[in-house]
Amino acid sequence: MKAKIYFLAMAFVALLMVGCSDDDGIQLTQDEIIGDINTGKQVGIKGNSLVIYTTQGACVNVQGAKGKISAQSSDEKVVTVTCIHETGQYGKDERISLSAIAVGKAIVTVTDEDGNEAKLAVEVKDVETLWKTAMPAALIEVGFMSNATDLATLKSESGREKIAQDIFVAFGVFKKRYDGSVNADSATPVQDKVQSKATKSETDTPASAASSPAQKAVYGTQVLASGKLLDKNDPFFKGYPVTIVKSGSIYKYIIGTASTTEKAKENYAKIRKSYSGCFMVVVKGDMVTILK
């Protein structure tokens, strides 16, 4: 009799444990990546919200699902979703693969065979904002944890102190050079390629005489500043006529120009939907200043 009671009690506890695990429902996670290393751990997606970029995607692990999963995007013009069902040495592996289609937002709903659901808010941003930005940037790589020498340096207090000091000095040099490269006093407008084919008499014209007429102010939207000279027909400009001004070693790209602030602001309202981080400027001769 005691054995039967003990068995029933254990069965009841087991049922309670199963019930508790069911309350957790579906959990969405991603592989933990540190540098170039996959640690093998799963990390939860904060707020069930994820940002991906156009031409890219993401893989999301689905934990706690009962049976096979299904998934659906609220807007397949923004992001599409594919379910992946695999069985490995540790059992069932359910995942979803997200593919970015266009800039926007969508909700991806994941459902298991018991009807449990999990929702993932996905925002797709333009991948060009990662590299065609209007601000200076620096990538700092101080070492690799997979390298024994680097790892020893990173673990030591003196090594970390030296790394921090070197970064500080390098940033000071970088900032000094950058600030000198964007000195507005040295800015010169970039001429159209057609003008480069001017006759000898035109090319012999003194620079001061050639640049003096363009003194009337125009207003526009700066969408990019880069050390690289882009063609005015580059797809990045989406067909907008482009004004290019060279400031030191930096090229500034202005679109939506107009002779009045009212028209320029009207153009800006449309442009800002396609170019995050853009801002209005005043272009006067070889000077570009932010419009306040």
Protein Blocks (a to p, Z undefined) as FASTA:
>chain_A
ZZmmmmmmmmmmmmmmmmmmmmnopaddddddehjacehiacddehiiacddehiacddd
dehiahjdddddfblklbccdddddddfkopadddddddfbgcddddddddfkopacddd
dddddfklmmmccbdcddddfbdfklmklmmmmmpmklmmmmmmmmmmmmmmmmmmmmmm
mgmklgccdddfklmmpcfklmmpcfklmmmmmmcccddddfbdcfbdcdfkbfklnopa
cddddehjaccddehiafbfklmmmmmmmmmmmmghiacdddehjaccddZZ
